[in-house]
Amino acid sequence: MMRALVMEQGADGLASARIKDVDEGLMPAGEVTVRVEYSTLNYKDGLCLSPKGGGLVRNYPHVPGIDFAGTVEASEDARYAPGDKVVLTGWRVGEVQWGGYAEKARVKADWLVPLPDGITPRQAMAVGTAGFTAMLAILALEDHGLTPDKGPVLVTGAAGGVGSVATAILANLGYEVAGVTGRPEQADYLKSLGASQIVARGDLNETVKRPLETETWAGCIDAVGGEMLARVLGQLKYGGSVAAIGLAGGASLPASVIPFLLRGVNLLGIDSVMQPFDNRQRAWARIATDLPMDKLEAMTVPAALEDLPQLGADILKGQVKGRVVVSI
């Protein structure tokens, strides 16, 4: 038996969460069994914890948790042996397959990544999908020519999980970081992570008719989408890029093609779920060297399985700051 947070569907079709002991034999098929030490909370986890599963959960009972880190307990794959430290993000684990909110998880070997030296399972979950996505976005911007001497980099949704890690990494790499937030009380928090400028959300939410504005940003990591993304595209410097990682402000893009044609800007889509293994290894290796662990610790909030139903509701309301680490 293993202890887990289980979502169960009631007669009314709505799901609720409770902590219970579950037979390990109910875990899905896979080559590697991991004793989970830590998991975390992402926006998708909040959706999976909601009464309707956020449109992500198809079958109940279900164990959410899209990320986990821990120690290999058993393996049928030569790449992993008992005692190896591993991390998993993505692959729709915690959505269509049981995830990390349990003492054990069984998954395909192809989905795992060995933890780099210098990163503990707890730190890996302080990073989680949010931090992994932030690193993928930074790599994409660098691959398209971004360097610290090009000018300031804008981070929207800066106080959230992705934004917090992105701000800390970019500042550590020598970039001038401008953090966008709709919560003025988070200014000191963002400055502690390395942001040199705080931009009010309202300054970028207003729609303008001009397709091009003053060239301001050398690059941007955008978690908002919608009108804000359209506005940022018109403020990018020549050849600048936006790495789009989220749609907190909406899935539409009321933009013009003019910034692409006259300033040669790039809109880079960042997917963290289905990334191939080599890209995952590259990102985790860079996280190990480029993310200041003291800054990571400062943005980390500890939690237990029992806290997750409330935290899931909070993150959907935009009320969670930084990174939540769940001790399993």
Secondary structure by P-SEA (a helix, b strand, c coil): ccccbbbbbccccccbbbbbbbccccccccccccccccccccaaaaaaaccccccccccccbbbbccbbbbbcccccccccccccccccccccccccccccccbbbbbccccccccccccaaaaaaacaaaaaaaaaaaaaaaacccccccbbbbcccccaaaaaaaaaaaaaccbbbbbbccccaaaaaaaacccbbbbccccccccccccccccccccccccccaaaaaaaaacccbbbbbccccccccccccccccccccbbbbbbbbcccccaaaaaaaaaaaaccccaaaaaaabbbbcccccaaaaaaaaacccccbbbbcc
